[in-house]
Amino acid sequence: MQRLLFLALLLTVACQPTSEKQQENTAITPPNVIIFYVDDLGYGDLSSYGAVGVTTPYVDQLVENGIKFTDAHSPAATCTPSRYSLLTGEYAFRNEARVLPGDAPLLIDTVQTTMADMFKQKGYATAVVGKWHLGLGNGDVDWNKEVKPGPLELGFDYSFLLPATGDRVPTVYLENYEVVNAEENDPIEVSYKGKVGERPTGTERPDLLRYGADPQHSETIINGISRIGTMAGGKKAEWVDEEFPDVFTGKANDFIEANKDNPFFLFFSFHDIHVPRLPNERFKGKSQMGYRGDAIVQMDWMTGQIMSKLEELGIADNTLVIFTSDNGPVLDDGYADGAVEKLGAHKPAGDYRGAKYSAFEAGTRVPMVVSWPAGIKEAKTSAALISQTDIFASLAYLLNYHLGKDEAPDSQNALDALLGKDEEGVPYLLEEAETLALRMGKWKYIAPLPQDKAIPAWISDIKDIEGGLSYEPQLYNLAEDPGEENNIAEKNSEMVEKMQAKIDEIRGGGS
């Protein structure tokens, strides 16, 4: 009955003036919300998006029962900025957000309202499970004491984290404030400035590695993989990469079980398919693409396990699921794990140009699926333009949460698009990748780099990726040129001026 009341409210508010739509209604039970946030999953990496050599049946079930988006975007072409914008509704460049080292301080100010804060204020239980990579503490973290501030100061009731990523130390789990299995007689020390401890590094002992790594990823060896940064102590606290799927899925399902009778928000942040790729033994060989493809299979299984838990508890119908990725795909991202050699006919970015780190479309155009059986009755494919930055304001609208002036300042309400009722989406979206790019309908504009800023050579030279960066403006008509092959900026000066003016307005704080 409560679910029916909530659906009736949606139909009612859709026909009322905006001021009435935002009125509080405490007599309804809103949906549970889960955001599945995959790492480095490209537009073409799911079988429902055309993958070759790997199948993703569990995610495909979401597609069969929900909205499959073909023009959805991560806020940035790298992970930390995307995560920042998703959780805050603010463009990452406003906080100079970039990929962080493993010992970075907390990036999000604790006075800033996050998506988790919003849910908590609406009576939800909130949790984050998985990769964090938004910094912890106030600098110079002592991993042997309580590590804070962190997610619990940002609106989450519970957190179980990889503090940064799998390729960075510390290689330990952090549950709420405590390192799991830490021992007083084996204190943890982490350094990104010089070697600490006695563990060998990949540079010193390449013979100990399961597969090779570039110089950046060749420091402390844990579980046969060299990482970025060095670490001493914490031997009992070390994670085992192959256990990630069971550990993270178990923690997520424990949270869901504990809150099955209350509304909850779960930010489930995968490590897969980020490097280092070490899929569990039962997933090895399940694709035709080696470890990267097997990690996709593992990610799909994890999604299925959580969805099965919802079904088991009888709460799947009234759970709104958003499945998407933090940026575009990358093959060789520091480790020689065979991703390039075993790619075959698979196209991780689909038909789009670029990849992770790139200003071209593949840097941010990612798969996105929204499923909510009680609220979305007809499965469909949507070409609506939408950014993850817009999820905050959209869910706020769904929950009748009144955003304050400084809350989610860059987030646009796109709820109708999320629910498949609007085929157009937002009027514009911003993409961040060493420069700013702008989408308006069919138009894609990449702002030129300033003349005093060097084009980062590592994107092409080390990652073998087209960065899409130039000292000249770039304009593409994606309706006619989805591969961004023909720069038509010179022939369309008015459109260039219009889109550059919009970027200038956004930079100045407008929207």
Buried (B, 14 or more C-beta within 10 A) or exposed (E): EEBEEBBEBBEEBEEEEEEEBBEEEEEBBBBBBBBBBBBBBBBBBBBBBEBBBBBBBBBBBBBEBBBBBBBBBBBBBBBBBBBBBBBBBBBBBBBEBBBBBBBBBBBBEBEBBBBBBBBBEBEBBBBBBBBBBBBBBEEEBEBBEEBBBBBBBBBBBBBBBBBBBBBBBBBBBBBBBBBBBBBEEBBBBBBBEEBBBEBBBBEBEBEEBBBBBBEBBBBBBBBEBBBBBBBBBBEEBBBEBBBBBEBBBBBBBBBBEEBBEEBBBBBBBBBBBBBBBBBBEBBBEBBBBBBBBBBBBBBBBBBBBBBEBBEEBEBBEBBBBBBBBBBBBBBBBBBEBBBEEBBBEBBBBBEBBBBBBBBBBBBBBBBBBBBBBBBBEEBEEBEBBBBBBBBBBBBBBBBBBEBEEEBBBBBBBBBBBBBBBBEBBBEBBBBBBBBBBBBBBBBBBBBBBEEEEEEBEEBBEBBEBBBBBBEEBBBBBBEEBBBBEEBBBEEBEEBBEBBBEBBEEBBEEEE
